[in-house]
């Protein structure tokens, strides 16, 4: 633990705040785990002190937290053990001890690197299922009933039965007000520890108005003193061994994965150096000390770490001081516990549990990955209906199934050549044309028995009578298995029999080693493997300038305004943001520059440069810029369209606004002409032709103004570059 003298007082003060926040939360989670509330305070002394002394994370908070407590509560429920009973007091420390053993075993075998294989949807669904289950267990305590046991169906029946037996109105009101105040406070003033405030208000209400006289339950009084060190009764394993061992493994995985991931996140934020193995050791010894004090497993707390972060914590002096303050609470201030109304503490617990639910993650998954969305809800429902162990099993099985399905349907596409960029792109990209007599196929992912059929089928369907060569661009293929190697060799021989060469290009050297090992060395000895795609093309007889197939005819109605997806500019944005978002972003950017120019009565070229760099970066080329400038002019015209309909419009206004944009366009086109980039110039002219057709049909007033702009553009071009102007006129006439 490194202590910085300049910030030591601030770290101590933060520790006092964390201790205050931990009082209601840890007591509530202790009850969730089936223990008396004071055991939450016991778990906030020795485990936190050990973590503070051993951890390499200078700012992370450790303690009694939601997920492990909920898992223990679920285990007791599944074992039919009543929460708060003598049996629960015997079982929970054993669960904590076995959890500590698992964590220390993880440290011994260096298992920190394996936690990343637990997918976020599995973890999110799992934790959300546990959270909802524990909330249902706690609900009856809001209105004076007893907590339930079992899974969701049994808990729902218990809630209904206890509600029918009688709801205590004052208890229910106190519990619901607590939940409402904390949740609203979390949104409006997140830095204020509302749980501490509600705990204090609950105790104050008891002192002033004695709600227990009206039937509101209070927590049991606690004698002052530190927790006693005891050895957990491991004889319990003789009767409940399998359930405890499996559940403890789950708890250990949750502790290590959640805490390591969160610790790493903060380390990246502040540039801290974290030793994962030492962190796991701290988790294990912290839980061992928790077992010896009779409390439930302890975990890293993201919510309390966030509070500590707000105070600018720089060292684990914060944790040490929090543990020290908790010692003072246990020695001199336990009397206040007897003044805490049960519904208020239950409301604090339910509010905290609501915070661990991951339904927002499910919403994001639904938009981007339906398979991961299904996994989330499957893990959630299995935990809810059948318990934690079955939930973990279902999540792992579904994750494995997803990996297999995705690997068997790898991303793949056929490539073509874009002359203006001198690069290869998917054939779906505008301006990209297939090479004559050539099939270029790209697949991303390992080639193995489950997906080699797809490659074979795709290529055979793409081959035509005039095909001379097939090239598999394999830069994204990390490995091949024996089945894939055999099938590649078979495909090579099949195509060779038809007079078609097959080459594999761009892959790593280890793939060649696998091909030799698995009996496909013929591909190497016959030089069917190449280091790059251009080399494969050259060696198979396709040399620059490449012969390209003629482009498909495009409808004259396809214009920049009607279908911005027909532009290279759109392709750049589509690559970064996705096809659905790309068109909107292109138009928004053009509209922003156009609106700015209309307001200024001039074009801010510096703004244009900044927006290009910010939104397109290195994916922006000369053709993209020319098209974008045309789009800005179009947006100006549409923005002025209503004004142009009225009398007395200053026709010089538009000319003034467009002048600098036009001159910049000419700069771009002169550069292309000097590079002899005929394809790029032709693409620009074709784009303008479609743009004119669209405006002529849909916005005639704007089209008339655009015609004037075009004439002005050509006059400037003829003055600056007469030969280029004549060339562009000729291309226009050919259209």
C-alpha positions in Angstrom: 0.0 0.0 0.0 1.5 3.3 -1.1 0.5 6.3 0.9 0.8 9.8 -0.6 1.3 12.3 2.3 -0.4 15.1 0.3 -3.6 13.1 -0.1 -3.6 11.0 3.1 -6.2 13.1 4.9 -8.5 13.0 1.9 -8.1 9.2 1.8 -9.0 8.9 5.5 -12.0 11.2 5.0 -13.1 9.0 2.1 -12.8 5.9 4.2 -15.1 7.4 6.8 -17.7 8.1 4.1 -17.3 4.6 2.7 -17.8 3.2 6.2 -21.0 5.2 6.7 -22.4 4.1 3.3 -21.4 0.5 4.1 -23.4 0.4 7.4 -26.9 0.1 5.9 -25.8 -1.7 2.7 -23.7 -4.4 4.5 -26.3 -5.0 7.1 -29.0 -5.4 4.4 -26.8 -7.8 2.4 -26.0 -9.8 5.5 -29.8 -10.4 5.8 -30.0 -11.3 2.1 -27.3 -13.9 2.8 -29.5 -15.3 5.7 -27.5 -13.8 8.6 -28.4 -11.3 11.3 -27.8 -7.7 10.2 -24.8 -7.2 12.5 -22.8 -9.8 10.5 -22.7 -7.2 7.7 -20.7 -5.0 10.0 -18.5 -7.9 11.0 -17.7 -8.5 7.4 -16.7 -4.9 7.0 -13.7 -5.1 9.3 -11.1 -7.8 8.9 -11.8 -8.6 5.2 -11.6 -4.9 4.2 -8.4 -4.4 6.2 -6.7 -7.4 4.6 -7.7 -6.3 1.2 -6.5 -2.8 1.8 -3.1 -4.1 2.9 -2.6 -6.6 0.0 -4.4 -5.1 -3.0 -2.4 -3.4 -5.8 -5.4 -1.3 -6.7 -5.1 2.0 -4.9 -8.7 3.0 -5.1 -11.0 -0.1 -5.2 -13.5 -0.9 -2.4 -14.0 -4.4 -1.0 -16.8 -5.6 1.3 -20.1 -7.3 1.8 -21.8 -6.9 -1.6 -24.9 -7.8 -3.6 -23.9 -10.7 -5.9 -22.2 -13.1 -3.3 -24.8 -12.3 -0.7 -27.6 -13.0 -3.1 -26.0 -16.3 -4.2 -25.7 -17.4 -0.6 -29.3 -16.5 0.0 -30.3 -18.5 -3.0 -28.3 -21.5 -1.8 -30.0 -21.4 1.6 -33.4 -21.1 -0.1 -32.6 -24.1 -2.3 -31.5 -26.1 0.7 -34.7 -25.2 2.6 -32.8 -23.3 5.3 -34.7 -20.4 7.0 -32.8 -17.1 6.8 -31.6 -16.0 10.2 -31.9 -19.4 11.8 -29.2 -21.2 13.8 -28.7 -23.5 10.8 -28.0 -20.6 8.5 -25.4 -19.3 11.0 -23.6 -22.6 10.8 -23.9 -23.1 7.0 -22.9 -19.6 5.7 -19.4 -19.5 7.2 -18.7 -22.9 5.6 -19.9 -21.6 2.2 -17.5 -18.6 2.7 -14.6 -20.9 3.6 -15.1 -23.1 0.6 -15.4 -20.0 -1.6 -12.1 -18.8 -0.2 -10.5 -22.1 -1.0 -11.7 -22.0 -4.6 -10.3 -18.4 -5.0 -6.9 -19.4 -3.5 -6.9 -22.4 -5.9 -7.6 -20.0 -8.8 -4.5 -18.0 -7.6 -2.4 -21.2 -7.4 -3.2 -22.2 -11.0 -3.1 -18.6 -12.4 -6.8 -18.7 -13.3 -7.2 -14.9 -13.5 -6.8 -15.1 -17.3 -9.7 -17.5 -17.6 -12.4 -15.3 -16.2 -12.7 -13.4 -19.5 -14.3 -16.5 -21.0 -17.4 -15.9 -18.9 -19.5 -13.8 -21.3 -21.1 -10.6 -20.3 -24.6 -11.8 -21.4 -24.3 -14.9 -19.2 -23.1 -12.9 -16.3 -25.7 -10.2 -16.8 -28.6 -12.7 -17.1 -27.3 -14.7 -14.1 -26.9 -11.7 -11.8 -30.2 -10.2 -12.9 -32.0 -13.5 -12.2 -30.4 -13.7 -8.7 -31.3 -10.0 -8.1 -35.0 -10.5 -9.0 -35.1 -13.7 -6.9 -33.7 -12.0 -3.8 -36.1 -9.0 -4.3 -39.0 -11.4 -4.3 -37.6 -13.1 -1.1 -37.4 -9.6 0.6 -40.8 -8.2 -0.6 -42.9 -9.7 2.2 -40.7 -8.0 4.8 -41.9 -4.6 3.4 -45.4 -5.2 4.7 -44.7 -7.1 7.9 -44.5 -10.6 6.5 -41.7 -13.2 6.6 -39.1 -13.8 3.8 -39.7 -16.7 1.5 -37.6 -19.5 0.2 -37.3 -21.3 -3.1 -37.5 -20.2 -6.7 -39.8 -17.7 -8.4 -43.0 -19.8 -8.5 -42.7 -20.6 -4.8 -41.8 -17.0 -3.9 -44.7 -15.6 -5.9 -47.1 -18.0 -4.0 -45.5 -16.9 -0.7 -45.9 -13.2 -1.5 -49.6 -13.8 -2.4 -50.2 -15.9 0.7 -48.6 -13.5 3.2 -50.4 -10.5 1.5 -53.7 -12.3 1.9 -52.9 -13.0 5.6 -52.6 -9.2 6.1 -50.6 -6.2 5.0 -49.3 -3.8 7.6 -50.0 -0.4 6.0 -47.5 1.6 8.0 -44.7 -0.9 7.3 -45.5 -0.9 3.6 -45.6 2.9 3.5 -42.2 3.2 5.2 -40.6 0.6 2.9 -42.0 2.1 -0.4 -41.1 5.6 0.6 -37.5 4.4 1.3 -37.3 2.8 -2.1 -38.7 5.8 -3.9 -36.5 8.3 -2.2 -33.3 6.3 -2.8 -34.1 5.6 -6.5 -35.2 9.2 -7.2 -32.1 10.5 -5.3 -29.9 8.2 -7.3 -31.0 10.0 -10.5 -31.2 13.6 -9.2 -28.2 13.7 -6.8 -26.1 10.6 -7.3 -23.3 11.9 -5.1 -25.6 12.0 -2.0 -25.6 8.7 0.0 -29.3 8.4 0.2 -29.2 5.0 1.9 -27.3 6.5 4.8 -29.8 9.3 5.0 -32.8 6.9 5.0 -31.1 4.8 7.7 -30.7 7.8 9.9 -34.3 9.0 9.2 -35.6 5.5 10.0 -33.8 5.5 13.4 -35.0 9.1 14.0 -38.6 8.1 13.3 -38.2 5.3 15.9 -36.8 7.6 18.5 -39.5 10.3 18.0 -42.7 8.3 17.2 -42.0 4.7 18.2 -43.6 2.9 15.2 -43.0 -0.4 16.8 -46.0 0.3 19.0 -48.0 0.3 15.9 -46.7 -3.1 14.8 -43.6 -2.1 12.7 -40.8 -4.6 13.2 -37.4 -3.3 14.4 -34.0 -5.0 14.1 -32.8 -7.0 17.1 -30.6 -5.3 19.6 -26.9 -6.1 19.3 -24.3 -6.2 22.1 -21.3 -4.0 21.4 -18.0 -5.8 20.6 -15.8 -7.1 17.9 -16.6 -10.4 16.1 -15.1 -13.5 17.6 -12.8 -15.7 15.5 -14.3 -19.2 15.0 -13.6 -22.2 12.8 -16.5 -23.0 10.5 -18.1 -26.3 11.1 -16.9 -28.3 8.1 -18.8 -31.3 9.2 -21.8 -29.7 7.4 -20.1 -30.7 4.1 -21.0 -34.4 5.0 -24.7 -33.6 4.5 -24.6 -30.7 2.0 -21.2 -31.1 0.4 -22.2 -31.2 -3.4 -24.5 -28.2 -3.1 -22.1 -26.1 -1.1 -19.1 -27.0 -3.2 -20.8 -26.2 -6.6 -22.4 -23.0 -5.3 -19.2 -21.9 -3.7 -17.4 -22.4 -7.1 -20.0 -20.2 -8.7 -19.6 -17.5 -6.0 -15.8 -17.6 -6.4 -16.1 -17.2 -10.1 -18.5 -14.2 -9.7 -16.2 -12.6 -7.1 -13.0 -13.0 -9.2 -14.6 -12.1 -12.5 -16.6 -9.1 -11.4 -14.0 -7.6 -9.1 -11.1 -8.1 -11.5 -13.0 -6.6 -14.5 -14.1 -3.6 -12.4 -10.6 -3.2 -10.9 -9.1 -3.3 -14.4 -11.5 -0.7 -15.6 -10.4 1.8 -12.9 -6.8 0.9 -13.5 -7.1 1.8 -17.1 -8.8 5.0 -16.2 -6.0 6.2 -13.9 -3.0 4.3 -15.3 -2.6 2.1 -12.2 -0.5 -1.0 -12.5 -2.5 -4.0 -11.3 -1.1 -7.4 -10.4 -4.0 -9.8 -11.1 -2.5 -12.7 -9.2 -2.0 -10.6 -6.1 -5.5 -9.2 -6.4 -6.9 -12.8 -6.5 -4.8 -13.6 -3.4 -6.3 -10.6 -1.7 -9.8 -11.8 -2.6 -9.0 -15.3 -1.2 -7.5 -14.1 2.1 -10.3 -11.5 2.5 -12.9 -14.3 2.2 -10.9 -16.6 4.5 -11.0 -13.9 7.2 -14.8 -13.5 6.5 -15.3 -17.2 7.1 -13.4 -17.0 10.4 -15.7 -14.2 11.6 -18.8 -16.1 10.6 -20.0 -13.9 7.8 -20.9 -14.3 4.1 -18.5 -14.0 1.1 -17.1 -10.6 0.3 -16.6 -9.0 -3.1 -15.5 -5.8 -4.8 -18.2 -3.1 -4.7 -18.5 -1.0 -7.9 -21.1 1.4 -6.3 -19.0 2.2 -3.3 -15.8 2.5 -5.4 -17.7 5.1 -7.5 -18.3 7.0 -4.3 -14.7 6.8 -3.2 -13.7 7.9 -6.7 -15.7 11.1 -6.3 -13.5 12.0 -3.4 -10.3 11.6 -5.4 -9.0 8.5 -3.5 -5.4 7.7 -4.2 -4.5 4.9 -1.8 -5.9 2.0 0.1 -5.5 4.1 3.3 -9.2 4.6 2.4 -10.0 0.9 3.1 -7.8 0.8 6.2 -9.5 3.9 7.7 -13.0 2.4 6.8 -12.2 -0.8 8.7 -10.9 1.3 11.6 -14.1 3.4 11.7 -16.2 0.2 11.6 -14.3 -1.1 14.7 -15.4 2.1 16.5 -19.0 1.5 15.4 -19.0 -2.1 16.7 -17.4 -1.1 20.0 -19.4 2.0 20.8 -22.3 2.6 18.4 -24.2 -0.7 17.9 -27.1 0.6 20.0 -28.6 2.4 17.0 -29.2 -0.9 15.3 -32.2 -1.6 17.6 -33.8 1.6 16.3 -33.8 0.6 12.7 -37.2 -0.4 11.2 -37.1 -3.6 9.2 -39.1 -2.2 6.3 -36.7 0.7 6.0 -33.6 -1.6 5.9 -35.5 -3.9 3.5 -36.2 -0.9 1.2 -32.5 0.0 1.3 -31.7 -3.6 0.3 -34.2 -3.7 -2.5 -33.0 -0.4 -3.9 -29.5 -1.7 -3.9 -30.6 -4.9 -5.6 -32.4 -2.9 -8.3 -29.0 -1.3 -9.1 -27.5 -4.7 -10.0 -30.1 -5.6 -12.5 -28.7 -5.6 -16.1 -31.9 -5.1 -18.2 -30.3 -2.2 -20.0 -27.6 -4.6 -21.2 -30.4 -6.9 -22.5 -31.9 -3.9 -24.4 -28.5 -3.1 -26.1 -28.0 -6.8 -27.0 -31.5 -6.9 -28.6 -30.4 -4.2 -31.1 -27.0 -5.6 -32.0 -26.9 -9.3 -31.3 -30.1 -11.4 -31.0 -28.1 -14.6 -30.1 -26.5 -12.9 -27.1 -29.9 -11.4 -26.2 -31.4 -14.9 -26.1 -28.5 -16.1 -23.9 -29.1 -13.3 -21.4 -32.8 -14.1 -21.0 -32.1 -17.9 -21.0 -29.7 -17.5 -18.1 -32.1 -15.1 -16.3 -35.1 -17.4 -16.6 -33.3 -20.5 -15.7 -32.0 -18.9 -12.5 -35.4 -17.5 -11.7 -37.2 -20.8 -12.3 -34.7 -23.5 -11.3 -31.9 -21.9 -9.3 -28.4 -20.7 -9.6 -26.6 -23.9 -10.4 -28.9 -24.7 -13.4 -28.6 -21.0 -14.5 -24.8 -21.3 -14.7 -25.0 -24.6 -16.6 -27.5 -23.2 -19.0 -25.4 -20.0 -19.6 -22.2 -22.0 -20.2 -24.0 -24.4 -22.6 -25.6 -21.5 -24.5 -22.2 -19.6 -24.7 -20.5 -22.7 -26.1 -23.4 -23.2 -28.6 -23.0 -19.5 -29.7 -19.3 -19.9 -30.3 -19.9 -23.0 -32.4 -22.7 -21.3 -34.4 -20.7 -18.2 -35.1 -17.6 -20.1 -36.0 -19.6 -22.2 -38.5 -21.1 -19.0 -40.1 -17.9 -16.8 -40.4 -18.0 -13.3 -42.0 -17.2 -13.7 -45.7 -17.5 -11.6 -48.8 -16.3 -11.4 -52.4 -13.8 -8.6 -53.2 -13.4 -6.3 -56.2 -11.1 -3.4 -57.2 -11.7 0.3 -56.7 -9.6 2.2 -59.2 -9.7 5.6 -57.5 -8.2 4.1 -54.3 -6.1 1.4 -56.0 -7.5 -0.9 -53.3 -9.7 -3.9 -52.9 -13.1 -3.6 -51.2 -16.2 -5.8 -50.9 -18.2 -5.8 -54.1 -21.1 -4.2 -52.3 -19.1 -1.0 -52.0 -20.0 1.6 -54.6 -17.4 2.0 -57.4 -15.9 -1.4 -56.7 -15.8 -3.7 -59.7 -14.9 -7.4 -60.0 -11.7 -8.3 -61.9 -12.3 -9.9 -65.2 -12.1 -13.7 -65.0 -11.3 -13.5 -61.3 -13.0 -14.6 -58.0 -11.6 -13.0 -54.9 -13.1 -14.5 -51.7 -12.4 -13.4 -48.2 -13.3 -15.3 -45.0 -12.6 -14.2 -41.5 -12.1 -16.8 -38.7 -10.5 -20.2 -38.3 -11.2 -22.7 -41.0 -12.4 -26.0 -39.5 -14.8 -28.9 -40.0 -17.9 -26.8 -39.2 -17.4 -24.1 -41.8 -15.3 -25.5 -44.6 -18.5 -26.5 -46.4 -19.5 -22.9 -46.6 -16.3 -21.8 -48.3 -16.4 -24.7 -50.7 -20.1 -23.9 -51.6 -19.5 -20.2 -52.0 -16.6 -20.5 -54.3 -18.1 -23.2 -56.5 -21.3 -21.1 -56.9 -19.2 -18.0 -57.8 -17.1 -19.8 -60.5 -18.3 -19.2 -64.1 -17.2 -20.5 -67.5 -15.0 -17.4 -68.0 -13.3 -17.7 -64.6 -9.6 -18.2 -64.8 -8.5 -17.8 -61.2 -9.9 -18.0 -57.6 -8.0 -16.3 -54.8 -8.9 -16.9 -51.1 -7.8 -13.7 -49.3 -6.9 -15.4 -46.0 -5.4 -12.6 -43.9 -8.2 -13.2 -41.4 -7.8 -17.0 -41.1 -5.7 -17.8 -38.0 -5.7 -21.6 -38.4 -7.0 -24.6 -40.3 -7.8 -28.1 -39.0 -7.3 -31.4 -40.7 -10.8 -31.4 -42.3 -10.3 -27.9 -43.7 -6.9 -28.8 -45.0 -8.2 -31.9 -46.8 -11.1 -30.0 -48.3 -8.9 -27.1 -49.5 -6.7 -29.6 -51.3 -9.8 -31.2 -52.8 -11.1 -27.8 -54.0 -7.7 -27.0 -55.5 -7.7 -30.2 -57.5 -11.3 -29.8 -58.6 -10.7 -26.3 -59.9 -7.4 -27.3 -61.5 -9.3 -30.0 -63.4 -11.5 -27.2 -64.8 -8.5 -25.1 -65.9 -8.9 -22.7 -63.0 -6.0 -21.8 -60.6 -6.7 -21.6 -56.9 -4.4 -19.5 -54.6 -4.5 -18.8 -50.9 -3.0 -15.4 -50.1 -2.1 -13.2 -47.1 -2.3 -15.8 -44.4 0.2 -16.2 -41.5 3.1 -18.7 -41.8 1.6 -21.0 -39.1 -1.3 -21.8 -41.5 1.3 -23.2 -44.0 2.7 -25.3 -41.2 -0.7 -26.7 -40.5 -1.4 -27.4 -44.2 1.9 -29.4 -44.4 1.1 -31.2 -41.1 -2.4 -32.2 -42.2 -1.4 -33.5 -45.6 -2.1 -30.5 -47.8 1.6 -29.7 -48.5 0.8 -30.0 -52.2 -0.7 -26.5 -52.0 2.7 -25.2 -51.0 5.0 -27.2 -53.3 2.8 -26.2 -56.3 3.0 -22.5 -55.2 -0.7 -22.1 -54.5 0.1 -20.1 -51.4 1.2 -16.4 -51.7 2.2 -13.8 -49.2 -0.2 -11.1 -50.5 -3.2 -10.7 -52.7 -1.4 -8.5 -55.4 1.3 -11.2 -55.6 -1.4 -13.9 -56.1 -3.0 -11.9 -58.8 0.3 -11.2 -60.6 1.5 -14.8 -60.4 -1.8 -16.1 -61.7 -1.7 -13.7 -64.8 -3.7 -10.7 -63.6 -1.4 -7.7 -63.9 -2.0 -4.0 -63.5 -3.9 -2.1 -64.9 -6.4 -4.8 -64.0 -9.1 -5.7 -66.5 -12.4 -4.9 -64.8 -15.9 -6.1 -65.6 -18.3 -3.4 -66.8 -20.4 -1.9 -64.0 -24.1 -2.6 -63.8 -26.3 0.2 -65.2 -27.6 2.6 -62.6 -31.0 4.3 -62.6 -31.0 8.0 -63.3 -33.2 8.5 -60.2 -30.4 7.3 -58.0 -29.0 10.5 -56.7 -27.2 11.8 -53.8 -30.3 13.2 -52.3 -32.5 10.2 -53.0 -30.0 7.6 -52.2 -26.9 8.7 -50.4 -25.8 5.1 -50.2 -24.5 5.3 -53.8 -21.4 7.3 -52.8 -17.9 6.5 -51.6 -18.5 9.0 -48.9 -21.4 6.9 -47.6 -19.1 3.8 -47.8 -16.6 5.5 -45.4 -19.3 6.3 -42.9 -21.0 2.9 -43.3 -17.7 1.2 -42.5 -17.5 3.1 -39.2 -21.1 3.5 -38.1 -23.1 0.8 -40.0 -25.3 1.2 -43.0 -28.4 2.3 -41.1 -26.6 5.2 -39.4 -24.2 6.2 -42.2 -26.7 8.0 -44.4 -28.1 10.1 -41.5 -24.6 11.1 -40.4 -23.5 12.2 -43.9 -26.6 14.4 -44.3 -26.2 15.8 -40.8 -22.6 16.8 -41.4 -23.5 18.4 -44.7 -26.5 20.2 -43.2 -24.3 21.4 -40.3 -21.7 23.0 -42.6 -24.5 24.4 -44.9 -26.4 25.9 -42.0 -23.2 27.5 -40.7 -22.4 29.0 -44.0 -26.0 30.4 -44.4 -25.7 32.0 -40.9 -22.3 33.4 -41.6 -23.0 34.4 -45.2 -19.6 32.6 -45.9 -18.1 29.2 -45.7 -15.9 28.5 -42.7 -13.3 26.3 -44.3 -11.6 25.6 -40.9 -14.9 24.2 -39.7 -15.1 22.0 -42.8 -11.6 20.7 -42.2 -12.4 19.9 -38.5 -15.6 18.1 -39.3 -14.0 16.0 -42.1 -11.1 15.0 -39.8 -13.4 14.3 -36.8 -16.0 12.2 -38.6 -14.1 10.5 -41.4 -10.4 10.7 -40.4 -8.1 8.6 -42.5 -11.0 7.1 -44.4 -11.7 10.4 -46.2 -10.2 10.6 -49.7 -10.4 13.1 -52.6 -13.5 11.6 -54.2 -15.2 11.6 -50.8 -14.4 15.3 -50.3 -15.6 16.3 -53.7 -18.9 14.5 -53.2 -19.3 16.0 -49.7 -18.7 19.5 -51.0 -21.5 18.9 -53.6 -23.7 17.6 -50.8 -23.1 20.8 -48.8 -24.0 23.0 -51.9 -27.2 20.9 -52.3 -28.1 21.4 -48.6 -27.6 25.1 -49.0 -29.9 25.1 -52.0 -32.6 23.2 -50.1 -32.2 25.4 -47.1 -32.7 28.5 -49.3 -35.5 27.0 -51.3 -38.4 28.7 -49.5 -36.6 32.0 -49.8 -35.9 31.5 -53.5 -39.6 31.2 -54.1 -40.3 34.7 -52.8 -39.8 37.9 -54.8 -36.8 40.1 -54.4 -34.4 37.3 -53.6 -30.7 38.4 -53.8 -29.5 35.9 -56.4 -25.9 36.9 -55.7 -26.3 35.5 -52.2 -26.1 31.8 -53.3 -23.2 32.6 -55.6 -21.3 34.1 -52.7 -22.0 31.2 -50.4 -21.0 28.6 -53.0 -17.9 30.3 -54.4 -15.4 29.0 -51.9 -16.8 25.5 -51.9 -16.6 25.4 -55.7 -13.0 26.6 -55.7 -12.2 23.9 -53.2 -13.9 21.3 -55.4 -11.7 22.5 -58.3 -8.6 22.1 -56.1 -9.6 18.5 -55.5 -10.2 17.8 -59.2 -7.0 19.4 -60.3 -5.1 17.1 -57.9 -6.9 14.0 -59.4 -6.1 15.2 -62.9 -2.4 15.6 -62.1 -2.5 12.0 -60.8 -4.2 10.9 -64.0 -7.0 9.4 -62.0 -9.5 9.1 -64.7 -11.8 6.7 -62.8 -12.2 9.1 -59.9 -13.0 12.1 -62.2 -15.5 10.1 -64.1 -17.1 9.0 -60.8 -17.4 12.7 -59.7 -19.1 13.7 -63.0 -21.5 10.7 -62.9 -22.4 11.7 -59.3 -23.2 15.3 -60.4 -25.3 14.0 -63.3 -27.5 12.0 -60.9 -27.7 14.9 -58.5 -29.0 17.2 -61.3 -31.6 14.6 -62.3 -32.9 14.3 -58.7 -33.1 18.1 -58.1 -34.7 18.7 -61.5 -37.5 16.2 -60.6 -38.0 16.9 -56.9 -36.8 20.5 -56.2 -37.1 22.5 -59.5 -36.4 25.9 -57.8 -33.2 24.5 -56.3 -32.3 22.9 -59.6 -32.5 26.3 -61.3 -30.1 27.7 -58.8 -27.8 24.7 -59.1 -27.7 25.2 -62.8 -26.4 28.7 -62.2 -23.9 27.3 -59.7 -22.8 24.7 -62.3 -22.2 27.4 -64.9 -20.2 29.5 -62.4 -18.2 26.4 -61.5 -17.4 25.8 -65.2 -16.4 29.4 -65.8 -13.9 29.2 -62.9 -12.7 25.9 -64.1 -12.1 27.2 -67.7 -10.2 30.1 -66.3 -8.0 28.0 -64.0 -7.6 24.8 -66.0 -9.0 25.0 -69.5 -7.9 21.5 -70.5 -9.5 19.9 -67.4 -12.7 21.9 -68.0 -12.9 20.6 -71.6 -12.2 17.0 -70.4 -15.0 17.2 -67.8 -17.4 18.7 -70.4 -16.7 15.8 -72.7 -17.4 13.2 -69.9 -20.7 15.1 -69.1 -21.8 15.0 -72.7 -21.1 11.3 -72.9 -23.6 10.7 -70.1 
